[in-house]
Amino acid sequence: MSQNHYQVLGVAATAPAAEIKRAYRQLVVRYHPDKHGGDVRYEEQFKAVAVAYRVLGDPGRRATYDFQLTQAARRTEEVRRQQQQRPATQHVYGVPMPPPAPLRTRPPANSRERHYQTIPRQRAGFNRRDWTLTLLFLAGIVLFALAVKVTMDRVTASSNYEDGLRAYGQRQLAAAYSFMDESLHFRPDYAPALRRRAELELLVNRDPRAARADFQAALLQPQPRPIAADLLYRLARCETDLGLPAAAELSFNRALALDSSLSAAYLARGQARLLDLDQPEKGLADIEYGLAQRRRANQATPWHYVQVRGLALTALGRYDSARTAYFRVLQARPRDGRTHFLLGRLAAHGNDTASACEFYRRALLLGYEYARTAEGKCR
């Protein structure tokens, strides 16, 4: 049965107004929904307490409510008394009352008197839907494991690459090579690590073949045009060292097609055309263009290529221009034995044996051992 307002507040029907108010305040705090995470049960109790106090807290409403309770109690008592006085055979709405239930005359049947039927056990079977869900679940586990492995490999590869860069910057080349190699163990297609390991192959191991393989692998990955041009230039240098002039020229051409401002590629291609492909005119054009680019960019002059320019001029029979180029180098590097040797060869072309021998002697004194044979012929 539902509670009346006095029972909701937990007070007697004769409780004074102060007691009713005190009970209401305590119950409001106890059943407030915010204290119970919005639980529906406490919310209903909170509402019931509010309704009960709205009636009992007002004297006029309480008097009306007490009168209603009194009348309801009288009616309930009257109905109960009539039911007690009604004979067992009295009809209710024209229907005779059912006879009273018979008393139990014996205890319930025991296990021997009961009959049990064995229920056959059914074999669990997989239908097509069960197999599909199982396979999808297993595939999800495999994909999740692969995703975790790929993510961890990428994180480890990046971490080793960063460690390798720090070691590279501190000129710890052997440690840098180990870090780059470890990075590529976890991520073989990591282009930045391939590029750095190739550079270290040349600096540490002096292995242009291994460096060429790394540069080629790095070029298989999408690269910005300047980086791709630099990789092709370095690849061409490796191919030059390996005695592959045709492949080197092709790589130089591809590099310059991507970045025409790459002066180093012009200079290296010019040297390769002069020394490996016997193309002094094309080589001279490349070297002069590369040197001009560096002058326009206010970059330092690579004196080695000024020497190569002198070689190209010598091959073309322009001896005066070649001599000017060599003397420019001597002004910047007066103790360069190779330049003295080249000036000696140039003097020999002009049949100036005395000057040639003097240049050979100076080259030998400056430590250029290749001049020893030529200087020996002067004695």
Summary of the structure (lengths in Angstrom):
residues: 379
radius of gyration: 51.9
end to end distance: 135.1
largest distance: 158.8
contacts: 1043
relative contact order: 0.03
helix: 72%
strand: 1%
